[in-house]
Structures are given as structure tokens and as C-alpha cells.
């Protein structure tokens, strides 16, 4: 990057482009750097410069174009969701290229809560949260950022997010006019397209205390809108963004019924490295009675999804994932779920588990908290 900036390396240099294209952008180097270098922002700046000079590959441009227009990605993912409902993706999952892609799609389905709900609810001691236990006049107002992939393929996680936040005293409101956050564009170097999407989102969240995000990749960029756009409005927007686990942890969270499951928590890169959020997800999970949470070796490593990296570099992406799947396979006792707070990670890890023939499934942390609350009867009859 320094050589490119000083002119020692040309932006057309093939080795330079190959080296930077092969970077996952996981930002795992940032917390380890004693000098505090903002590598992620530097990488995106350089990629934007290279994209201006060399252009982006047609395949990448086609993907980004879909996410640039709401009507395109909503139509596409609505069709994909219909195909998922046929059950074919689950049956066609495998270890080859197409089988892995089907496994990714199958992993977007709502996870059955049968293992969590099989035992009757045990008596619980309801711990009073730091905010009102029911939405009311004194509740902090939260707008849910719906995004694109989350809104179309992971709607069940949005619903669990809304229920668990309301159970912890927040007043959740819907904000129309949202669109894709622009993270895929920003990471690929299409910075102007990312700015267009960011400006549209800025105007969609007036008058709320917080903006809740349940996708680590989206949350990382939303919190950096101030740097991306450099306006007062973008900075005011960014400071209101919270990962859903940050809000839940700040509220207590309220303790529900026991969920007797063995799970592993695998932190998304853009949650632990980019946003530096470590404690809140674990605080939420450890508040669930009976849940046995494990942190396995390699949990701080990237799963290989990295936005569209897995699509553009499938072999390298699978190689990055392999050690993580091995860790899940060797876990004792057998894991029922791997929990992660990012859609790309859920799809990548879920497909890897299916390809390895493992019975372990994937779920979002708020889904497990939602199971606990449903079992406790917080939403009505358990």
C-alpha cells in the first residue's frame, strides 16, 4: 500500500492486485497491531483506487449492481426464498461446488427449536433489567436495521430480535425506506456506490435513540458512516448504531427459562475485530440458564465468507473454513449448534457443517435467547 501511494508500485501491477484481492479483509490484524494501524479502512481506500484505475471484474460488478438496487435484490432473494421452501437446497447440499452453494442456502432456514423446547419450562427467577420490563412511555426507542440479505433470507432472526428487545424494555419501531448498507460495495472498492446507499439510509432513521443491527458486517460499516461520508449527519447516525447484543447486555438481559444445549460461539470478524465487541454476545448467551457455551480453538479466526470473497475465491474460502469445521467436528460433547451473529458466517459455517456430514446446525445468538423467552412464556403461552 505504501509503495502504491509513493508510486514505487504501479496500480496496474498484477502481483499487487493479486495480493490485495486475496486478502479476506477480516481485520484480524488490527487489534494485534501495537501501532493501531486502521488496516481495514486503508485496504478499502486502496481497493477503491485500484477499481478506479483498473475497473472491477464483470462478475463482481454484476453482484454489486444487484445490491445497488432494492428492486433487484428483493426480487432475487424472494425467488431464492421460494426455492428454499421446496426443501431441495437441504437435500442437494454437499461438498462439491454446487453442493456447497445449496448448503449455504439451506443454512438460511429458520432453525427448529425442538431441542431447546423439548423439556418443560423450569421455574425461573425473573431478574429485573436496567430498563422497563415492558415497552412503554419510558422505553428507549430502537429502530431495526433490516438490510438486504437479513431482511429477505433471515426474517426469522429479525422477528427474534424484535421480540427479545421488547422483552427487555425497548420500544422497537419500523423505519421504511431502508436499503442495503453498502458494505459489499465498500469492501470491493466501489466506494461511490457505497456512499449512495449510505446517504439513502441516513434519511431513513429520524427520531430514534438507537439503531439495532443483527448483522456484524452491516453494523461495522454503519458505525463507520461518519468516516465514509464525513458529514455531521453521518456522524450522528453512526453513534446511534448498536449491535443487538450490545442493547440486550445493557438491559440485563432479562433471564428466561432453561435451554439445555451444547453450543459453540464463533464470533464474526466484523464484530470482534472491526467493532471490538467481545463481551456482550457472551453476556447474553451466559444469561440463558442451562446453555453450555464453548469457545473453541480458532474461534477468533475468519470462516472464509468475507462478504463476496467466498463467491469470487471459492477454493481459498473453503481452505480458510476447513480448520474451523475440524474444530467443531472434534468437539466433545457433540455440539447442537454453532452460534454466530452474521449472515455470511451462518451460511458459510452451515454449508461447511453439512458438507462434512455433521448434525450440528447454525443459529444466531438472539434465536437462542428467543427460545428461552418463548419457553418461559414471556410472549404468552410457552
URJO-V704125 format. One record per residue. N is the residue number from 1. PHI is phi in radians with two decimals (none if undefined). Layout:
n = {N;N}
phi = {PHI;PHI}
This chain:
n = {1;2;3;4;5;6;7;8;9;10;11;12;13;14;15;16;17;18;19;20;21;22;23;24;25;26;27;28;29;30;31;32;33;34;35;36;37;38;39;40;41;42;43;44;45;46;47;48;49;50;51;52;53;54;55;56;57;58;59;60;61;62;63;64;65;66;67;68;69;70;71;72;73;74;75;76;77;78;79;80;81;82;83;84;85;86;87;88;89;90;91;92;93;94;95;96;97;98;99;100;101;102;103;104;105;106;107;108;109;110;111;112;113;114;115;116;117;118;119;120;121;122;123;124;125;126;127;128;129;130;131;132;133;134;135;136;137;138;139;140;141;142;143;144;145;146;147;148;149;150;151;152;153;154;155;156;157;158;159;160;161;162;163;164;165;166;167;168;169;170;171;172;173;174;175;176;177;178;179;180;181;182;183;184;185;186;187;188;189;190;191;192;193;194;195;196;197;198;199;200;201;202;203;204;205;206;207;208;209;210;211;212;213;214;215;216;217;218;219;220;221;222;223;224;225;226;227;228;229;230;231;232;233;234;235;236;237;238;239;240;241;242;243;244;245;246;247;248;249;250;251;252;253;254;255;256;257;258;259;260;261;262;263;264;265;266;267;268;269;270;271;272;273;274;275;276;277;278;279;280;281;282;283;284;285;286;287;288;289;290;291;292;293;294;295;296;297;298;299;300;301;302;303;304;305;306;307;308;309;310;311;312;313;314;315;316;317;318;319;320;321;322;323;324;325;326;327;328;329;330;331;332;333;334;335;336;337;338;339;340;341;342;343;344;345;346;347;348;349;350;351;352;353;354;355;356;357;358;359;360;361;362;363;364;365;366;367;368;369;370;371;372;373;374;375;376;377;378;379;380;381;382}
phi = {none;-1.13;-1.11;-1.17;-1.15;-1.49;1.58;-1.24;-2.12;-1.40;-1.14;-1.60;-1.11;-1.11;-1.16;-1.07;-1.13;-1.12;-1.15;-1.28;-1.14;-1.39;-1.35;-1.22;1.21;-1.30;1.14;-1.16;-1.34;-1.13;-1.17;-1.51;-1.43;-1.17;-1.62;1.19;-1.18;-1.45;-1.10;-1.04;-1.15;-1.13;-1.09;-1.17;-1.14;-1.15;-1.10;-1.13;-1.14;-1.13;-1.17;-1.14;-1.38;-1.78;1.35;-1.77;-0.98;-0.99;-1.07;-1.17;-1.05;-1.14;-1.10;-1.16;-1.09;-1.05;-1.33;-1.31;-2.07;-1.01;-1.10;-1.30;-1.24;-1.20;-1.15;-1.08;-1.28;-1.16;-1.14;-1.09;-1.12;-1.08;-1.10;-1.05;-1.16;-1.26;1.49;-1.12;-0.97;-1.14;-1.32;-1.64;-1.07;-2.97;-1.67;-1.39;-0.99;-1.19;-1.09;-1.18;-1.09;-1.11;-1.12;-1.11;-1.16;-1.06;-1.32;-1.51;-1.22;-1.11;-1.37;-1.14;-1.66;-1.06;-1.14;-1.43;-1.84;-1.24;-1.74;-1.12;-1.13;-1.42;-1.00;-2.20;-1.86;-1.26;-1.50;-1.16;-1.25;-1.32;-2.10;-0.98;-1.38;-2.35;-0.99;-2.85;-1.09;-1.60;-1.33;-1.28;-1.52;-2.17;-1.81;-1.50;-1.40;-1.57;1.16;-2.04;-1.09;-1.10;-1.27;-1.73;-1.86;-2.16;-1.02;-1.14;-1.28;-1.04;-1.14;-1.13;-1.06;-1.09;-1.12;-1.21;-1.15;-1.15;-1.15;-1.84;1.66;-1.47;-1.76;-1.63;-2.12;-1.67;-2.07;-1.34;1.52;-1.29;-2.58;-0.98;-1.23;1.67;-1.09;-1.07;-1.19;-1.10;-1.20;-1.47;1.83;-1.50;-1.14;-1.12;-1.17;-1.09;-1.17;-1.06;-1.16;-1.10;-1.11;-1.15;-1.21;-1.02;-1.47;-1.79;-2.30;-1.40;1.15;-2.16;-1.30;-2.38;-2.03;-1.56;-2.21;-1.97;-2.15;-1.05;-1.12;-1.14;-1.05;-1.08;-1.29;-1.01;-1.27;-1.90;-1.01;-1.06;-1.27;-1.18;-1.78;1.21;-1.97;-1.08;-1.10;-1.21;-1.19;-1.13;-1.14;-1.06;-1.26;-1.62;-1.36;-2.40;-1.16;-1.01;-1.23;-1.12;-1.19;-1.15;-1.13;-1.16;-1.55;2.57;-1.40;-1.04;-1.59;-1.83;-1.49;-1.21;-2.20;-1.49;-2.45;-1.73;-2.34;-2.10;-1.69;-2.13;-1.26;-1.13;-1.01;-1.37;-1.66;-1.45;-1.62;-1.34;-1.62;1.00;-1.79;-2.10;-1.28;-0.96;-1.05;-1.22;-1.09;-1.15;-1.16;-1.33;-1.46;-1.53;-1.02;1.47;-1.34;-1.79;-1.74;-2.10;-1.97;-1.57;-0.97;1.52;-1.16;-1.58;-1.72;-1.19;-1.52;1.71;-1.24;0.88;1.21;-1.67;-1.03;-1.12;-1.45;-1.39;-2.21;-1.08;-1.18;-1.15;-1.07;-1.18;-1.15;-1.18;-1.27;-0.91;-1.07;-1.17;-1.11;-1.07;-1.13;-1.17;-1.11;-1.50;-1.15;-2.29;-1.21;-1.07;-1.34;-1.47;-2.45;-1.88;-1.85;-2.64;-1.81;-2.61;-1.09;-1.08;-1.17;-1.06;-1.23;-1.16;-1.17;-1.04;-1.15;-1.13;-1.13;-1.16;-1.10;-1.47;1.29;-1.58;-1.48;-1.11;-1.98;-1.99;-2.74;-1.52;-0.93;-1.20;-1.13;-1.18;-1.09;-1.12;-1.06;-1.06;-1.24;-1.12;-1.14;-1.36;1.47;-1.15;-1.79;2.27;-1.23;-1.19}
